[in-house]
């Protein structure tokens, strides 16, 4: 049975360490705590709009402001990953299933 779970984000400067969460709402909080809150800004004046957006739970505003100030780019996928299980593709049915696809119907 095909399942879709959670949401995820990839930081282009560190693509090997994506953030995964059970929902888009949780993902926003994880981004705030793991990436934005760990940032060490050069000065307080530039940080205030980000702090305010975080405290007001305006996640998109905080992320956009943080990306603009840091030059970071995030790819955020709010709809999750599709999880395919081996039991959904049994060996004894695979040959028949693949041969009935569009790829094979054009012979």
C-alpha positions as CSV (number, residue, x, y, z in Angstrom):
1,X,0.0,0.0,0.0
2,X,1.5,3.3,-1.1
3,X,1.7,5.8,1.8
4,X,2.6,9.5,1.8
5,X,4.2,10.7,5.0
6,X,5.2,14.0,6.5
7,X,7.0,16.9,4.9
8,X,10.7,17.7,4.4
9,X,13.2,20.4,3.7
10,X,16.6,20.4,2.1
11,X,19.2,23.1,2.8
12,X,21.1,23.6,-0.5
13,X,24.3,24.4,1.5
14,X,24.0,21.0,3.2
15,X,21.8,18.7,1.1
16,X,23.0,15.5,2.7
17,X,21.2,16.5,6.0
18,X,17.5,17.1,5.1
19,X,14.9,17.8,7.8
20,X,12.0,15.4,8.0
21,X,8.8,15.9,10.0
22,X,5.4,14.4,10.4
23,X,3.6,17.5,8.9
24,X,4.2,20.8,7.3
25,X,3.4,22.6,10.6
26,X,6.0,20.5,12.5
27,X,8.5,21.0,9.7
28,X,8.2,24.8,10.1
29,X,9.0,24.5,13.8
30,X,11.9,22.3,13.1
31,X,13.3,24.7,10.5
32,X,12.9,27.5,13.0
33,X,14.8,25.6,15.8
34,X,17.4,23.7,13.8
35,X,18.4,26.2,11.2
36,X,17.1,29.7,11.9
37,X,17.6,29.7,15.7
38,X,21.2,28.3,15.3
39,X,22.2,31.1,13.0
40,X,24.7,33.6,14.5
41,X,23.8,37.0,13.0
42,X,26.3,39.9,12.6
43,X,24.0,42.4,14.3
44,X,20.8,42.7,16.2
45,X,19.1,45.2,14.0
46,X,18.8,42.8,11.1
47,X,17.5,40.0,13.3
48,X,14.5,41.7,14.9
49,X,12.1,41.1,12.0
50,X,13.0,37.4,12.0
51,X,12.5,37.1,15.8
52,X,9.2,38.9,15.6
53,X,8.0,36.6,12.7
54,X,9.0,33.5,14.7
55,X,7.3,34.7,17.9
56,X,4.1,35.4,15.8
57,X,4.4,32.0,14.1
58,X,4.7,33.6,10.7
59,X,6.9,30.8,9.5
60,X,7.1,31.8,5.8
61,X,8.0,35.4,6.7
62,X,10.8,34.2,9.0
63,X,12.2,31.7,6.5
64,X,12.2,34.3,3.7
65,X,13.9,37.0,5.8
66,X,16.5,34.5,7.1
67,X,17.2,33.2,3.6
68,X,17.6,36.8,2.3
69,X,20.0,37.8,5.1
70,X,22.1,34.6,5.0
71,X,22.0,33.8,1.3
72,X,20.7,30.3,2.3
73,X,18.3,28.5,0.0
74,X,15.8,25.9,1.2
75,X,13.7,23.6,-0.9
76,X,10.6,22.8,1.1
77,X,8.3,19.9,0.2
78,X,5.1,20.1,2.3
79,X,3.4,17.0,0.9
80,X,5.8,14.4,2.1
81,X,7.5,11.4,0.7
82,X,5.8,8.5,-1.0
83,X,6.8,5.2,0.7
84,X,6.8,2.1,-1.5
85,X,7.0,-1.3,0.2
86,X,8.3,-4.4,-1.4
87,X,5.1,-6.3,-0.7
88,X,3.3,-3.9,-3.1
89,X,5.5,-5.2,-5.9
90,X,5.7,-9.0,-5.6
91,X,8.1,-10.7,-8.0
92,X,5.5,-13.1,-9.3
93,X,3.2,-10.2,-10.5
94,X,5.9,-7.7,-11.6
95,X,6.4,-9.0,-15.1
96,X,2.7,-8.9,-16.0
97,X,2.3,-5.5,-14.4
98,X,5.2,-3.9,-16.2
99,X,4.1,-5.3,-19.6
100,X,0.7,-3.7,-19.2
101,X,2.1,-0.2,-18.9
102,X,2.1,2.5,-21.5
103,X,5.8,1.8,-22.3
104,X,4.9,-1.7,-23.6
105,X,1.5,-0.8,-25.2
106,X,3.2,1.1,-28.0
107,X,4.8,-1.9,-29.7
